[in-house]
Amino acid sequence: MPVFLLSDRIEFPSPHRARKDGLLAVGGDLSQERLLLAYQMGIFPWYAAGDPIIWWSPDPRLVLYPDELRVSRSLRKVLRRDRFRITFDRAFHEVISACAEIRLNNGEGTWITDEMVAAYCALHESGFAHSAEAWRDGQLVGGLYGVSLGRAFFGESMFTRESNASKAAFATLVERLKAWEFDLIDCQVKTGHLIRFGAREIPRARFLSELGRSLNHRTYWGKWRPKDVGAA
């Protein structure tokens, strides 16, 4: 399959035309309009600093269905003891910045460039990108962020500064998404960490079909709070 070069027009080729490794297109921008279209089509950006923007739609796709969440016994103890205070959308910029910082400090490299941070913070201000935060003694010790459209949540990255912090934030978010009747959480590509939470791979065609049905529902828009969510 060819790799498509994007123009200034806000459009993408069909994700079914992606290469075997999921690579679909190169170029374009990270404007809100293009990012939202990409997520609606099951496409996401992932590239290294200094490279052009690269767009992916892998097959298979890693998905977690909220009612299939698996929480280990040790994590359940952490949650019962309220070791961490979990919040939503209280520190989005700090969360996405920490996701990049910790990867760099660990020598792993990161796709969360300054351009990506600015783009997703703009999505957050528009009510489409959200964070879950874990706090201990007033300090941000873990969290994650992603994009929400319809009844689908697209997970992007997570970080932790203390054992179980990001896991507690993630488990709490998934339980909340289940209560809000979300259909699926897009985990993008396979990792052992997410498999242990109950995520599983499904064919891209199935993912796109299920995503299409999820997008028929209203988006939980705006700043999220555990018991106060606006729909739009």
Secondary structure, 3 states (H helix, E strand, C coil): CCCEEECCCCCCCCHHHCCCCCEEEEECCCCHHHHHHHHHCCCEECCCCCCCCEEECCCCEEEECHHHCCCCHHHHHHHHCCCCEEEECCCHHHHHHHHHHHHHHCCCCCCCCHHHHHHHHHHHHCCCEEEEEEEECCEEEEEEEEEEECCEEEEEEEEECCCCHHHHHHHHHHHHHHHCCCCEEEEECCCHHHHHCCCEEECHHHHHHHHHHHCCCCCEEEEEECCEEEEC
